[in-house]
Amino acid sequence: MKKIETCEKNGFNEERMSNFLVHDSPYMKVLSFNFRGGQDLPIHSHDIDGQLCLVVIEGKGQFLGKDGSTSSAKPGDVLISDISEPHGLRASTDMRVLVTIAPPI
Amino acid sequence: MKKIETCEKNGFNEERMSNFLVHDSPYMKVLSFNFRGGQDLPIHSHDIDGQLCLVVIEGKGQFLGKDGSTSSAKPGDVLISDISEPHGLRASTDMRVLVTIAPPI
């Protein structure tokens, strides 16, 4: 059992989205993504099996999907996506998002 | 790909911790746990393989571990635990926690 204080451990990067590894095991990988307002994680996908769960901890922005689709993102909002589906994020304000990937990649 | 607005979809239960299923797949199970201040998820464990990731979305309380150990819990704090390890939660204020279990149970 371990506790990670993701909002204290990691700062922002003024140049681009910043991320750090929270946990990695044979069961799941957990990452913290941190955005300054205006930064983004461009749409991407990987041709592998598995899913990811994004949950917004702080801030607001948009989830990005295929063909330019967008959906608002605020604290408590969860996006579930296959790893092989196009997905991304754009921050309107400073934003922290926890990402869980299973099985880990 | 699907979005779930966990803070809007689910209310609290005045009698006990409330929870609802956010997502279930062969890869992971995601639940939203909602507590009024003073409510708890008593310490428990299951003798099966896998891990869980708890992340606090709103509110404050304590993560509970074996032998009466406690650790403060605030937004952005993550607890990683084997499913077979004793774990629990106690809310000091109204509190929302997202739980991811992999592999799903």
Backbone of each chain as ProteinMPNN parsed JSONL, in Angstrom:
{"seq_chain_A": "MKKIETCEKNGFNEERMSNFLVHDSPYMKVLSFNFRGGQDLPIHSHDIDGQLCLVVIEGKGQFLGKDGSTSSAKPGDVLISDISEPHGLRASTDMRVLVTIAPPI", "coords_chain_A": {"N_chain_A": [[0.859, -1.186, 0.0], [0.564, 2.176, -0.847], [0.78, 5.751, -0.649], [0.331, 8.558, -2.72], [0.841, 11.927, -3.13], [-0.413, 13.606, -5.443], [-0.907, 16.23, -6.232], [0.886, 17.734, -4.869], [3.336, 16.734, -5.407], [4.125, 17.236, -7.991], [4.973, 19.78, -10.258], [4.146, 22.266, -12.711], [5.026, 22.564, -16.158], [6.27, 25.165, -17.995], [6.511, 25.124, -20.69], [5.334, 22.914, -21.919], [2.892, 20.214, -21.639], [3.23, 18.465, -18.603], [4.263, 15.421, -17.089], [4.128, 12.729, -14.697], [5.14, 9.551, -13.41], [2.999, 7.756, -11.406], [2.456, 5.205, -10.504], [3.418, 1.876, -11.268], [2.824, -1.369, -12.264], [2.322, -4.936, -12.677], [-0.387, -4.847, -13.042], [-1.517, -2.317, -13.537], [-0.838, 0.942, -14.909], [-0.251, 4.145, -13.637], [-0.51, 7.563, -14.165], [0.248, 11.044, -13.696], [-0.972, 13.848, -15.258], [-0.197, 17.127, -16.088], [-1.234, 20.322, -16.87], [-0.65, 23.623, -18.025], [-2.963, 26.311, -18.523], [-4.113, 26.297, -21.824], [-2.208, 24.508, -22.743], [-1.775, 21.228, -24.259], [-2.523, 17.712, -24.776], [-1.887, 16.194, -27.554], [-4.129, 14.604, -29.894], [-3.915, 11.11, -30.079], [-3.139, 7.619, -30.58], [-2.608, 4.157, -29.788], [-1.809, 1.106, -31.235], [-2.639, -1.17, -29.597], [-3.784, -3.565, -27.169], [-6.162, -2.937, -24.535], [-7.321, -0.488, -22.076], [-7.833, 2.962, -21.13], [-8.327, 5.181, -18.391], [-9.22, 8.383, -17.8], [-9.268, 10.87, -15.362], [-10.409, 13.96, -14.26], [-8.826, 16.005, -11.965], [-8.323, 18.626, -11.145], [-9.207, 21.809, -12.475], [-10.185, 22.927, -15.818], [-11.156, 21.939, -19.154], [-10.996, 20.311, -22.285], [-11.905, 17.108, -23.448], [-10.526, 15.337, -26.145], [-11.449, 13.811, -29.187], [-11.787, 11.466, -31.949], [-11.88, 12.68, -35.341], [-12.004, 15.379, -34.735], [-13.797, 15.75, -32.664], [-15.0, 17.086, -29.548], [-15.319, 17.341, -25.957], [-16.52, 18.702, -22.979], [-14.475, 19.023, -20.022], [-14.228, 18.668, -16.616], [-13.565, 18.852, -13.018], [-13.891, 15.61, -11.653], [-14.971, 14.533, -13.918], [-14.85, 11.74, -16.06], [-13.099, 10.039, -18.575], [-13.341, 7.224, -20.524], [-11.46, 5.181, -22.603], [-10.555, 3.061, -25.306], [-7.169, 2.064, -25.746], [-6.448, 2.03, -28.314], [-8.126, 3.791, -29.565], [-8.451, 7.097, -30.889], [-7.435, 9.711, -28.735], [-7.261, 12.597, -26.607], [-6.356, 15.675, -24.882], [-7.174, 19.004, -23.925], [-6.273, 21.873, -22.186], [-8.076, 24.449, -20.586], [-7.827, 25.996, -18.336], [-5.272, 25.937, -15.739], [-4.611, 22.542, -15.132], [-5.099, 19.307, -13.793], [-4.819, 15.868, -14.325], [-5.572, 12.505, -13.758], [-4.36, 9.483, -14.979], [-5.123, 6.21, -15.728], [-3.963, 3.139, -16.861], [-4.703, 0.016, -18.183], [-4.278, -3.276, -19.384], [-0.951, -2.406, -18.145], [1.095, -0.304, -20.225]], "CA_chain_A": [[0.0, 0.0, 0.0], [1.351, 3.417, -0.847], [0.024, 6.968, -0.932], [1.049, 9.536, -3.527], [0.155, 13.223, -3.119], [-0.09, 14.01, -6.817], [-0.981, 17.685, -6.421], [2.032, 18.358, -4.222], [4.595, 16.171, -5.889], [4.482, 17.606, -9.349], [4.648, 21.111, -10.722], [3.82, 22.415, -14.119], [6.118, 22.958, -17.042], [5.727, 26.325, -18.734], [6.678, 24.91, -22.136], [4.489, 21.843, -22.456], [2.305, 19.33, -20.641], [4.189, 17.749, -17.762], [3.646, 14.231, -16.494], [5.022, 11.855, -13.945], [4.639, 8.209, -13.121], [2.502, 7.594, -10.041], [2.51, 3.787, -10.134], [3.514, 0.931, -12.374], [2.815, -2.74, -11.756], [1.776, -5.809, -13.729], [-1.838, -4.683, -13.132], [-1.913, -1.013, -14.069], [0.083, 2.072, -14.86], [-0.968, 5.367, -13.256], [0.275, 8.756, -14.47], [-0.353, 12.353, -13.456], [-0.745, 14.796, -16.36], [-0.393, 18.481, -15.585], [-1.27, 21.277, -17.976], [-0.994, 25.028, -17.88], [-4.033, 26.684, -19.433], [-3.647, 26.42, -23.204], [-1.401, 23.344, -23.156], [-2.602, 20.084, -24.637], [-2.002, 16.389, -25.127], [-2.503, 16.033, -28.879], [-4.807, 13.341, -30.16], [-3.03, 10.016, -30.474], [-3.628, 6.287, -30.215], [-1.6, 3.107, -29.918], [-2.493, -0.086, -31.745], [-2.459, -2.257, -28.639], [-4.944, -3.943, -26.382], [-6.286, -2.309, -23.221], [-8.105, 0.742, -21.959], [-7.361, 3.968, -20.195], [-9.318, 5.953, -17.656], [-8.756, 9.725, -17.446], [-10.18, 11.585, -14.452], [-9.961, 15.327, -13.997], [-8.688, 16.314, -10.539], [-8.393, 20.09, -11.002], [-9.176, 22.622, -13.681], [-11.153, 22.682, -16.876], [-10.652, 21.864, -20.51], [-11.793, 19.49, -23.195], [-11.444, 15.823, -23.962], [-10.466, 15.345, -27.608], [-11.678, 12.507, -29.803], [-11.507, 11.366, -33.375], [-12.59, 13.572, -36.266], [-12.164, 16.726, -34.179], [-14.836, 15.846, -31.631], [-14.552, 17.551, -28.238], [-16.301, 17.225, -24.887], [-16.009, 19.467, -21.839], [-13.837, 18.245, -18.96], [-14.143, 19.403, -15.338], [-13.246, 17.898, -11.953], [-14.796, 14.478, -11.499], [-15.327, 13.933, -15.21], [-14.045, 10.567, -16.419], [-13.156, 9.564, -19.956], [-12.869, 5.855, -20.743], [-11.143, 5.013, -24.018], [-9.597, 2.037, -25.695], [-5.862, 2.66, -26.065], [-6.375, 2.095, -29.781], [-8.995, 4.88, -30.039], [-7.814, 8.418, -30.766], [-7.843, 10.456, -27.541], [-6.364, 13.686, -26.245], [-6.856, 16.621, -23.884], [-6.736, 20.399, -24.05], [-6.582, 22.575, -20.94], [-8.475, 25.861, -20.651], [-7.176, 26.56, -17.144], [-4.34, 24.949, -15.2], [-5.42, 21.328, -15.068], [-4.437, 18.048, -13.408], [-5.61, 14.713, -14.757], [-4.958, 11.222, -13.426], [-4.549, 8.537, -16.074], [-4.863, 4.815, -15.364], [-3.886, 2.308, -18.063], [-4.698, -1.412, -17.843], [-3.023, -3.58, -18.695], [0.041, -1.339, -18.312], [1.871, -0.309, -21.47]], "C_chain_A": [[0.896, 1.236, 0.0], [0.454, 4.585, -1.212], [0.906, 7.916, -1.727], [0.229, 10.831, -3.547], [0.418, 13.908, -4.457], [-0.102, 15.528, -7.0], [0.206, 18.401, -5.776], [3.336, 17.948, -4.877], [5.056, 16.804, -7.183], [4.057, 19.015, -9.705], [4.267, 21.095, -12.182], [5.093, 22.746, -14.872], [5.56, 24.067, -17.929], [5.752, 26.101, -20.245], [5.677, 23.92, -22.722], [3.852, 21.069, -21.297], [3.393, 18.569, -19.898], [3.517, 16.488, -17.24], [4.651, 13.474, -15.65], [4.319, 10.554, -13.608], [4.251, 8.116, -11.658], [2.697, 6.148, -9.586], [2.62, 2.936, -11.387], [3.633, -0.461, -11.784], [2.333, -3.638, -12.886], [0.278, -5.584, -13.957], [-2.261, -3.383, -13.805], [-0.741, -0.041, -14.038], [-0.75, 3.314, -14.565], [-0.032, 6.549, -13.462], [-0.488, 9.996, -14.039], [0.04, 13.267, -14.605], [-1.09, 16.19, -15.848], [-0.231, 19.483, -16.717], [-1.404, 22.699, -17.437], [-2.147, 25.311, -18.844], [-3.472, 26.907, -20.825], [-2.779, 25.274, -23.669], [-2.312, 22.173, -23.507], [-1.792, 18.796, -24.734], [-2.647, 16.088, -26.477], [-3.148, 14.66, -29.047], [-3.815, 12.292, -30.658], [-3.711, 8.702, -30.133], [-2.474, 5.31, -30.405], [-2.339, 1.828, -30.307], [-2.214, -1.292, -30.842], [-3.733, -2.431, -27.84], [-4.979, -3.155, -25.069], [-7.086, -1.025, -23.267], [-7.4, 1.719, -21.022], [-8.552, 4.704, -19.598], [-8.671, 7.281, -17.293], [-9.748, 10.313, -16.455], [-9.581, 12.952, -14.131], [-9.972, 15.576, -12.487], [-8.907, 17.806, -10.306], [-8.48, 20.715, -12.376], [-10.184, 22.19, -14.728], [-10.506, 22.654, -18.244], [-11.586, 21.038, -21.359], [-11.106, 18.155, -23.446], [-11.513, 15.899, -25.48], [-10.647, 13.93, -28.136], [-11.45, 12.56, -31.3], [-12.361, 12.34, -34.187], [-12.891, 14.933, -35.645], [-13.234, 16.863, -33.121], [-14.227, 16.303, -30.311], [-15.689, 17.396, -27.236], [-15.719, 17.913, -23.662], [-15.489, 18.543, -20.737], [-13.676, 19.121, -17.728], [-13.874, 18.397, -14.228], [-14.335, 16.84, -11.758], [-15.213, 13.846, -12.808], [-14.319, 12.847, -15.569], [-14.199, 10.307, -17.913], [-12.565, 8.164, -20.001], [-12.631, 5.691, -22.234], [-10.306, 3.758, -24.214], [-8.277, 2.737, -26.014], [-5.747, 2.869, -27.571], [-7.306, 3.157, -30.378], [-8.248, 6.211, -29.927], [-8.357, 9.166, -29.549], [-6.807, 11.537, -27.248], [-7.054, 14.606, -25.256], [-6.342, 18.015, -24.214], [-7.179, 21.129, -22.797], [-6.987, 24.013, -21.21], [-7.847, 26.626, -19.497], [-6.048, 25.597, -16.76], [-5.164, 23.712, -14.848], [-4.545, 20.132, -14.667], [-5.369, 16.891, -13.715], [-4.86, 13.444, -14.36], [-5.342, 10.203, -14.499], [-4.2, 7.135, -15.583], [-4.968, 3.961, -16.628], [-3.81, 0.844, -17.637], [-5.024, -2.235, -19.089], [-1.986, -2.505, -18.987], [0.756, -1.443, -19.648], [3.265, 0.24, -21.203]], "O_chain_A": [[1.862, 1.32, 0.758], [-0.502, 4.442, -1.974], [2.094, 8.057, -1.438], [-0.939, 10.825, -3.938], [1.357, 14.693, -4.587], [0.625, 16.051, -7.845], [0.492, 19.552, -6.108], [4.308, 18.703, -4.902], [6.257, 16.896, -7.439], [2.911, 19.401, -9.478], [4.093, 20.042, -12.795], [6.098, 23.153, -14.289], [4.5, 23.914, -18.536], [5.083, 26.816, -20.991], [5.231, 24.063, -23.861], [4.221, 21.245, -20.136], [4.356, 18.092, -20.499], [2.314, 16.495, -16.976], [5.861, 13.566, -15.858], [3.092, 10.473, -13.534], [5.07, 8.365, -10.773], [3.057, 5.892, -8.437], [2.012, 3.224, -12.418], [4.456, -0.698, -10.899], [1.97, -3.141, -13.952], [-0.275, -6.069, -14.944], [-3.241, -3.349, -14.55], [0.202, -0.183, -13.26], [-1.811, 3.52, -15.155], [1.105, 6.538, -12.99], [-1.719, 10.002, -14.017], [1.222, 13.446, -14.897], [-2.144, 16.4, -15.248], [0.776, 19.489, -17.425], [-2.173, 22.951, -16.51], [-2.291, 24.633, -19.861], [-2.48, 27.615, -20.997], [-2.62, 25.077, -24.874], [-3.474, 22.132, -23.102], [-0.562, 18.801, -24.77], [-3.832, 15.76, -26.534], [-2.747, 13.686, -28.409], [-2.991, 12.554, -31.535], [-4.748, 8.687, -29.47], [-1.496, 5.603, -31.093], [-3.391, 1.522, -29.745], [-1.634, -2.29, -31.27], [-4.622, -1.58, -27.833], [-3.934, -2.754, -24.557], [-7.473, -0.54, -24.33], [-6.514, 1.359, -20.248], [-9.616, 4.828, -20.205], [-7.683, 7.309, -16.56], [-10.955, 10.258, -16.689], [-8.407, 13.073, -13.779], [-10.989, 15.385, -11.821], [-9.605, 18.196, -9.369], [-7.894, 20.21, -13.334], [-10.93, 21.227, -14.549], [-9.456, 23.256, -18.47], [-12.804, 21.058, -21.181], [-9.891, 18.086, -23.631], [-12.456, 16.464, -26.034], [-10.077, 12.976, -27.606], [-10.984, 13.561, -31.844], [-13.433, 12.76, -33.75], [-13.894, 15.567, -35.974], [-13.554, 17.979, -32.712], [-13.09, 15.959, -29.987], [-16.861, 17.328, -27.607], [-14.545, 17.723, -23.343], [-15.991, 17.435, -20.546], [-13.062, 20.186, -17.789], [-13.948, 17.192, -14.471], [-15.527, 17.144, -11.708], [-15.753, 12.74, -12.818], [-13.11, 13.012, -15.405], [-15.308, 10.352, -18.446], [-11.433, 7.942, -19.573], [-13.498, 6.023, -23.044], [-9.453, 3.434, -23.388], [-8.271, 3.869, -26.496], [-5.044, 3.765, -28.038], [-7.268, 3.393, -31.586], [-7.498, 6.424, -28.974], [-9.569, 9.251, -29.348], [-5.634, 11.405, -27.596], [-8.186, 14.358, -24.841], [-5.23, 18.185, -24.712], [-8.335, 21.017, -22.388], [-6.324, 24.718, -21.972], [-7.393, 27.758, -19.661], [-5.888, 24.552, -17.391], [-6.276, 23.823, -14.332], [-3.417, 19.975, -15.135], [-6.558, 16.932, -13.401], [-3.658, 13.325, -14.598], [-6.51, 10.086, -14.871], [-3.1, 6.906, -15.079], [-5.945, 4.055, -17.37], [-2.959, 0.47, -16.83], [-5.98, -1.906, -19.791], [-2.116, -1.769, -19.965], [0.996, -2.543, -20.146], [4.083, 0.322, -22.12]]}, "seq_chain_B": "MKKIETCEKNGFNEERMSNFLVHDSPYMKVLSFNFRGGQDLPIHSHDIDGQLCLVVIEGKGQFLGKDGSTSSAKPGDVLISDISEPHGLRASTDMRVLVTIAPPI", "coords_chain_B": {"N_chain_B": [[-15.269, 5.044, -26.658], [-16.183, 6.902, -23.851], [-17.761, 9.371, -21.808], [-18.14, 10.17, -18.393], [-19.845, 12.005, -16.053], [-19.008, 12.181, -13.05], [-19.455, 13.655, -10.735], [-21.865, 14.847, -11.104], [-23.645, 12.868, -11.675], [-24.197, 11.31, -9.489], [-25.617, 11.291, -6.291], [-25.459, 11.744, -2.725], [-25.896, 9.441, -0.022], [-27.773, 9.575, 2.836], [-27.574, 7.771, 4.845], [-25.464, 5.966, 4.569], [-22.256, 5.25, 3.023], [-22.32, 5.826, -0.444], [-22.309, 4.324, -3.657], [-21.501, 4.051, -7.142], [-21.367, 2.304, -10.269], [-19.02, 3.163, -12.614], [-17.677, 2.204, -14.835], [-17.155, -0.9, -16.457], [-15.229, -3.5, -17.638], [-13.345, -5.982, -19.487], [-10.845, -5.124, -18.77], [-10.719, -3.267, -16.638], [-12.397, -2.179, -13.647], [-14.341, 0.573, -12.707], [-15.344, 2.655, -10.123], [-17.449, 5.032, -8.422], [-17.178, 6.419, -5.292], [-19.041, 7.826, -2.72], [-19.226, 9.903, 0.029], [-20.855, 11.198, 2.903], [-19.713, 13.589, 5.293], [-18.195, 11.946, 7.974], [-19.096, 9.437, 7.288], [-18.012, 6.101, 6.33], [-15.899, 3.683, 4.634], [-15.493, 0.671, 5.725], [-12.508, -1.017, 6.843], [-11.338, -3.582, 4.774], [-10.622, -6.574, 2.876], [-9.864, -8.633, 0.018], [-9.223, -11.919, -0.878], [-7.834, -12.121, -3.436], [-6.221, -11.778, -6.627], [-4.674, -8.794, -7.915], [-4.912, -5.145, -8.11], [-5.901, -2.005, -6.62], [-6.7, 1.401, -7.255], [-7.193, 4.288, -5.592], [-8.459, 7.518, -5.892], [-8.773, 10.756, -4.633], [-11.331, 12.959, -5.326], [-12.92, 15.062, -4.395], [-13.149, 16.733, -1.254], [-12.214, 15.763, 2.156], [-10.464, 13.389, 4.224], [-9.522, 10.26, 5.58], [-7.296, 7.711, 4.581], [-7.491, 4.289, 5.346], [-5.641, 1.7, 6.863], [-4.035, -1.489, 7.57], [-3.938, -2.739, 10.952], [-4.929, -0.485, 12.195], [-3.738, 1.771, 11.092], [-3.594, 5.078, 9.706], [-3.918, 7.609, 7.158], [-3.767, 10.857, 5.892], [-6.182, 12.146, 3.537], [-6.764, 13.937, 0.661], [-7.946, 16.063, -2.061], [-6.602, 14.835, -5.09], [-4.875, 13.1, -3.886], [-3.602, 9.819, -3.997], [-4.19, 6.406, -3.403], [-2.612, 3.379, -3.626], [-3.24, -0.029, -3.575], [-2.856, -3.515, -2.954], [-5.504, -5.766, -3.737], [-5.782, -7.68, -1.89], [-4.742, -6.613, 0.412], [-5.537, -5.065, 3.547], [-7.778, -2.34, 3.395], [-9.349, 0.881, 3.527], [-11.603, 3.706, 4.006], [-12.28, 6.876, 5.472], [-14.451, 9.565, 5.794], [-14.025, 13.005, 6.453], [-15.191, 15.373, 5.663], [-17.847, 15.957, 3.266], [-17.243, 13.793, 0.57], [-15.744, 12.615, -2.411], [-14.593, 9.849, -4.185], [-12.694, 8.223, -6.623], [-12.457, 4.935, -7.74], [-10.399, 2.539, -9.11], [-10.113, -0.71, -10.33], [-8.056, -3.367, -11.168], [-7.008, -6.523, -12.354], [-10.548, -6.428, -13.244], [-12.937, -7.104, -10.635]], "CA_chain_B": [[-14.954, 6.18, -25.788], [-17.373, 7.444, -23.186], [-17.506, 10.314, -20.719], [-19.061, 10.056, -17.273], [-19.717, 13.149, -15.146], [-19.265, 11.473, -11.788], [-19.924, 14.551, -9.668], [-23.244, 15.231, -11.37], [-24.513, 11.713, -11.842], [-24.48, 10.563, -8.271], [-25.755, 12.031, -5.052], [-25.026, 11.085, -1.505], [-26.913, 8.729, 0.746], [-27.606, 10.107, 4.201], [-27.431, 6.659, 5.788], [-24.203, 5.236, 4.434], [-21.511, 5.501, 1.796], [-23.036, 5.505, -1.671], [-21.364, 4.129, -4.758], [-22.081, 3.582, -8.392], [-20.44, 1.768, -11.254], [-18.699, 4.096, -13.704], [-17.227, 1.456, -16.007], [-16.724, -2.273, -16.215], [-14.766, -4.107, -18.888], [-12.357, -7.016, -19.149], [-9.577, -4.497, -18.386], [-10.78, -2.561, -15.355], [-13.68, -1.731, -13.108], [-14.213, 1.913, -12.131], [-16.473, 2.977, -9.261], [-17.443, 6.298, -7.695], [-17.598, 6.284, -3.893], [-19.463, 9.131, -2.226], [-19.401, 9.87, 1.476], [-21.097, 12.358, 3.727], [-18.749, 13.685, 6.39], [-18.453, 10.992, 9.045], [-19.326, 8.082, 6.755], [-16.758, 5.41, 6.021], [-15.81, 2.367, 4.009], [-14.681, -0.035, 6.723], [-11.361, -1.782, 6.36], [-11.669, -4.915, 4.287], [-9.71, -7.062, 1.839], [-10.357, -9.824, -0.677], [-8.069, -12.784, -1.133], [-7.717, -12.329, -4.88], [-5.137, -11.092, -7.31], [-4.998, -7.508, -8.521], [-4.681, -3.935, -7.326], [-6.857, -0.915, -6.779], [-6.201, 2.773, -7.202], [-8.191, 5.238, -5.085], [-8.043, 8.923, -6.007], [-9.739, 11.674, -4.039], [-11.786, 14.012, -6.246], [-13.442, 16.167, -3.576], [-13.317, 16.519, 0.175], [-11.074, 15.311, 2.947], [-10.696, 12.293, 5.147], [-8.355, 9.431, 5.875], [-7.146, 6.341, 4.113], [-7.343, 3.358, 6.466], [-4.839, 0.521, 6.55], [-4.056, -2.555, 8.564], [-3.496, -2.44, 12.311], [-5.386, 0.841, 12.63], [-2.973, 2.88, 10.506], [-4.377, 6.036, 8.93], [-3.135, 8.58, 6.411], [-4.704, 11.895, 5.423], [-6.625, 12.028, 2.141], [-7.303, 15.197, 0.139], [-8.027, 15.957, -3.519], [-5.362, 14.514, -5.789], [-4.134, 12.023, -3.217], [-3.837, 8.491, -4.577], [-3.759, 5.246, -2.627], [-2.49, 2.132, -4.371], [-3.272, -1.159, -2.641], [-3.287, -4.824, -3.437], [-6.874, -6.063, -3.308], [-5.655, -8.576, -0.741], [-4.305, -5.842, 1.58], [-6.642, -4.34, 4.193], [-7.857, -0.927, 3.0], [-10.634, 1.508, 3.808], [-11.657, 5.167, 3.899], [-13.199, 7.572, 6.367], [-14.617, 10.936, 5.317], [-14.204, 14.077, 7.444], [-16.165, 16.242, 5.001], [-18.4, 15.263, 2.099], [-16.048, 13.316, -0.125], [-15.922, 11.757, -3.581], [-13.366, 9.1, -4.465], [-12.808, 7.318, -7.762], [-11.769, 3.678, -7.478], [-10.142, 1.715, -10.29], [-9.69, -2.051, -9.942], [-7.561, -4.125, -12.311], [-8.122, -6.772, -13.252], [-11.838, -6.192, -12.588], [-13.453, -8.194, -9.798]], "C_chain_B": [[-16.234, 6.685, -25.146], [-16.956, 8.355, -22.054], [-18.563, 10.124, -19.653], [-18.807, 11.236, -16.337], [-20.031, 12.68, -13.736], [-19.811, 12.39, -10.697], [-21.365, 14.983, -9.891], [-24.179, 14.037, -11.316], [-24.997, 11.151, -10.522], [-24.569, 11.467, -7.059], [-25.208, 11.243, -3.886], [-26.215, 10.337, -0.906], [-26.7, 9.138, 2.204], [-27.324, 9.003, 5.222], [-26.052, 6.014, 5.76], [-23.498, 5.659, 3.155], [-22.325, 5.034, 0.595], [-22.018, 5.236, -2.766], [-22.117, 3.766, -6.023], [-20.99, 3.192, -9.365], [-20.26, 2.774, -12.38], [-18.392, 3.327, -14.987], [-16.831, 0.053, -15.603], [-16.383, -2.89, -17.56], [-13.82, -5.236, -18.515], [-11.044, -6.435, -18.624], [-9.593, -3.887, -16.992], [-12.229, -2.329, -14.942], [-13.444, -0.387, -12.433], [-15.495, 2.23, -11.366], [-16.324, 4.387, -8.702], [-17.983, 6.045, -6.299], [-17.906, 7.684, -3.366], [-19.841, 9.035, -0.76], [-19.906, 11.22, 1.973], [-20.016, 12.399, 4.803], [-19.141, 12.742, 7.511], [-18.74, 9.582, 8.562], [-17.991, 7.419, 6.419], [-16.982, 4.156, 5.178], [-14.911, 1.568, 4.948], [-13.538, -0.827, 6.073], [-11.795, -3.184, 5.94], [-10.587, -5.33, 3.297], [-10.354, -8.29, 1.2], [-9.139, -10.641, -1.078], [-7.998, -13.147, -2.619], [-6.606, -11.444, -5.426], [-5.599, -9.727, -7.814], [-4.756, -6.347, -7.575], [-5.828, -2.955, -7.533], [-6.136, 0.411, -6.605], [-7.359, 3.641, -6.735], [-7.663, 6.642, -5.336], [-9.161, 9.817, -5.485], [-10.041, 12.793, -5.036], [-12.188, 15.261, -5.465], [-13.408, 15.771, -2.12], [-12.076, 15.959, 0.854], [-11.46, 14.177, 3.876], [-9.405, 11.557, 5.401], [-8.439, 8.109, 5.13], [-6.9, 5.461, 5.337], [-6.55, 2.133, 6.012], [-4.864, -0.475, 7.692], [-3.538, -2.069, 9.918], [-3.842, -1.012, 12.723], [-4.623, 2.013, 12.061], [-3.9, 3.781, 9.697], [-3.418, 6.998, 8.231], [-4.11, 9.587, 5.806], [-4.982, 11.759, 3.933], [-7.284, 13.338, 1.724], [-7.322, 15.114, -1.379], [-6.652, 15.778, -4.171], [-4.548, 13.429, -5.122], [-4.585, 10.677, -3.771], [-3.383, 7.434, -3.578], [-3.748, 4.043, -3.553], [-2.431, 0.99, -3.366], [-3.515, -2.451, -3.404], [-4.718, -5.05, -2.942], [-6.842, -6.923, -2.035], [-5.141, -7.871, 0.515], [-5.511, -5.165, 2.226], [-6.613, -2.861, 3.803], [-9.26, -0.415, 3.305], [-10.509, 3.008, 3.718], [-12.609, 5.712, 4.945], [-13.256, 9.025, 5.925], [-14.771, 11.9, 6.483], [-15.238, 15.07, 6.944], [-16.873, 15.397, 3.944], [-17.232, 14.964, 1.166], [-16.442, 12.429, -1.301], [-14.576, 11.138, -3.95], [-13.616, 8.207, -5.673], [-11.907, 6.106, -7.517], [-11.624, 2.904, -8.776], [-9.547, 0.39, -9.858], [-9.255, -2.806, -11.193], [-6.768, -5.337, -11.821], [-9.456, -6.619, -12.518], [-12.256, -7.375, -11.727], [-14.976, -8.187, -9.851]], "O_chain_B": [[-17.246, 6.872, -25.82], [-15.925, 8.141, -21.415], [-19.741, 9.94, -19.959], [-17.682, 11.439, -15.882], [-21.171, 12.768, -13.279], [-20.555, 11.938, -9.826], [-22.021, 15.442, -8.956], [-25.35, 14.164, -10.96], [-26.085, 10.58, -10.445], [-23.699, 12.307, -6.83], [-24.574, 10.201, -4.056], [-27.372, 10.582, -1.249], [-25.59, 9.057, 2.731], [-26.884, 9.283, 6.338], [-25.538, 5.572, 6.787], [-24.077, 6.342, 2.31], [-22.943, 3.97, 0.627], [-20.962, 5.869, -2.792], [-23.229, 3.239, -5.974], [-19.859, 3.674, -9.3], [-21.228, 3.186, -13.02], [-18.787, 3.733, -16.079], [-16.245, -0.16, -14.542], [-17.165, -2.807, -18.507], [-13.524, -5.425, -17.335], [-10.216, -7.172, -18.089], [-8.612, -3.975, -16.254], [-13.142, -2.289, -15.766], [-12.481, -0.216, -11.685], [-16.596, 2.089, -11.898], [-15.209, 4.879, -8.529], [-19.088, 5.529, -6.128], [-17.119, 8.612, -3.549], [-20.659, 8.207, -0.36], [-19.441, 12.265, 1.52], [-19.468, 11.362, 5.179], [-20.291, 12.737, 7.95], [-18.642, 8.63, 9.336], [-16.975, 8.092, 6.248], [-18.098, 3.656, 5.041], [-13.697, 1.769, 4.962], [-13.614, -1.238, 4.915], [-12.521, -3.872, 6.659], [-9.736, -4.522, 2.926], [-11.263, -8.9, 1.762], [-8.145, -10.098, -1.56], [-8.089, -14.314, -3.0], [-6.132, -10.511, -4.778], [-6.779, -9.533, -8.105], [-4.439, -6.534, -6.4], [-6.608, -3.061, -8.48], [-5.123, 0.52, -5.915], [-8.389, 3.723, -7.405], [-6.508, 6.923, -5.015], [-10.328, 9.659, -5.842], [-9.14, 13.477, -5.522], [-11.833, 16.379, -5.839], [-13.613, 14.605, -1.783], [-11.046, 15.718, 0.226], [-12.62, 14.026, 4.26], [-8.328, 12.153, 5.434], [-9.493, 7.477, 5.054], [-6.181, 5.854, 6.256], [-6.765, 1.605, 4.921], [-5.616, -0.324, 8.655], [-2.786, -1.097, 9.995], [-3.123, -0.401, 13.514], [-4.829, 3.147, 12.494], [-4.861, 3.316, 9.083], [-2.274, 7.179, 8.649], [-5.154, 9.209, 5.274], [-4.127, 11.314, 3.167], [-8.24, 13.792, 2.353], [-6.763, 14.172, -1.94], [-5.688, 16.47, -3.844], [-3.623, 12.889, -5.729], [-5.773, 10.431, -3.982], [-2.315, 7.556, -2.978], [-4.754, 3.727, -4.188], [-1.656, 1.041, -2.411], [-4.275, -2.484, -4.371], [-5.094, -4.584, -1.867], [-7.764, -6.885, -1.22], [-5.109, -8.481, 1.584], [-6.421, -4.734, 1.518], [-5.57, -2.21, 3.869], [-10.226, -1.178, 3.337], [-9.444, 3.533, 3.394], [-13.621, 5.088, 5.265], [-12.217, 9.648, 5.705], [-15.554, 11.649, 7.399], [-16.067, 15.553, 7.716], [-16.523, 14.233, 3.753], [-16.338, 15.792, 0.996], [-17.351, 11.605, -1.201], [-13.557, 11.825, -4.015], [-14.631, 7.514, -5.739], [-10.745, 6.246, -7.135], [-12.612, 2.642, -9.462], [-8.579, 0.364, -9.098], [-10.003, -2.878, -12.168], [-5.922, -5.183, -10.94], [-9.487, -6.676, -11.288], [-11.958, -8.523, -12.059], [-15.619, -9.023, -9.217]]}, "name": "protein", "num_of_chains": 2, "seq": "MKKIETCEKNGFNEERMSNFLVHDSPYMKVLSFNFRGGQDLPIHSHDIDGQLCLVVIEGKGQFLGKDGSTSSAKPGDVLISDISEPHGLRASTDMRVLVTIAPPIMKKIETCEKNGFNEERMSNFLVHDSPYMKVLSFNFRGGQDLPIHSHDIDGQLCLVVIEGKGQFLGKDGSTSSAKPGDVLISDISEPHGLRASTDMRVLVTIAPPI"}
